[in-house]
Structures are given as structure tokens and as C-alpha cells.
């Protein structure tokens, strides 16, 4: 059973299955993504980050928990794919600005 997610967060996970361009559109123009200790700022950098991640491995994310922490929406998702250590549970901390994502931090 899917968990209820704020619309921008649900849109991100839906786009992540399909297209880096759609992922980038989920973010504000100057949004920041922090993943694997690297920071990507702006839609163009986010688009490149998503394209690179998708080119390296094939994966799916199944969100299974959501909470609010310090003004952020934190989603825990099981990431499974063709990478060493699969599957792994990751935390996605989203800071929203209206109907877009302003910041996303992905951690273990």
C-alpha cells in the first residue's frame, strides 16, 4: 500500500523512475541536492546528477515511511538494483518551497 506523500515529493519519486529531465522539474531553479557527499546546485546540475546516477546503475525506490523533522519531509525508501549491497534503505530529506523541492539530502 503506497504511503501518502506531499505532492512535490510524490512527483519526485514518480519522475525518478522515468526521466532526469522530469526529476529536475520537481525542483526550484536554485535547488540543492546532496547525495553521496556531493552537492549539486541548480536544475542543470540536478539533471546531470540524475542522468549520471541512472547511467551507472539500474534501480528502483520503494518509499515505505514518511515523517516530518525540523520542517522537512523525511522519506525512507528501499533502493534495489544492480549495485553492490542492494537493497539498501536510504533517507530522503526534502525541504519544500511551495509546490517544488528546494533541497534534498539523501543519506543512509
N, C-alpha and C positions, 0 to 999 in steps of 0.2 A: 504494500500500500504506500503510495507516494506521501511524503511529508509536505505540509503547507510551507511554502517559501514566499517571501516578498517577490513581487513581480520582476524587479531587475535581477534578482538572484536566480529565479526560475529561468529567466531568459538566458542568463549566462550559461547555466548547465545545459539547456537545450541547444544553444549555439555551439557549445564545446564539442558536441557530438558531430557537428556538421562542417563548420566553416570558420576559419580565422578572421575573415572579414566581418562576419556576424558577431563573433566574440568581441571584436574591437568596438563595434557599435553599441555594445552594452555599457560602455564606459564613457565618462565625461571626457572632453577634449584633452585635458591635462591630467588625467587619472594616473595613478601609480599602482603597479603590480610588483610585489616582492615574492619571488619564488626561487628556491634553491640558492638563497643568499645573493641573488642578483636583483637589481631594481630596474624596472622598465617604466619609463615616464612618457605619457602621451599615447594617443591612439596608434600612431605609426609604429612605435616601439612595441606596444602591446600586440599589434597584428603580427609583427615579426617574431615575437616571443611565442605566440600561439602556433605560427607556421613551423617554427623550428621544433617545438615540442611534438607536434603531430608528425613531422618528418622523421624524428628519431625513433619513436615507438608508437604502437597502436595501443589505445587504452580506452576504457570506459570509466565513468564515475557514477556511483550509486549513492546519492545523499541519503543518510539514514538518521541523522539527528540535527536539530537546529536549536539555537539558544540566542539570547541577547546578552552581550557582555560589553560594558563600557560604551554603549551607544553603537556597537557593531553587531551585525548579524553573523553569528558563527555557525557554519555548517560543517558537520563531519561527514565525509564521504569515503566509501571504499573504492579505491582505484585499482583496477585489474587490467593487465595487459601483457604484452610480450617484453617485459623488462625484469631484471633480476630482483627477487624479493616480492614479486607480485603474489597476492594482492597486498596493499598497504592502506591503512586508514590515514587520511590527511584532514587537517583542519583548514577551512577556508574562512577567513575573517573579512567580511565585507563592510566597508563604510559607504553609505549611500548618500547621494545628493539628488533629491527628487526622484525621478524615475531612471537614474543612471547610477553606475558604480563609480565612486570617486577614488577608492583604494581597495585593494585586495592583497592580503598576505596569506600565503599558503605555507603551512608548516606541518611537521609530523606530530 
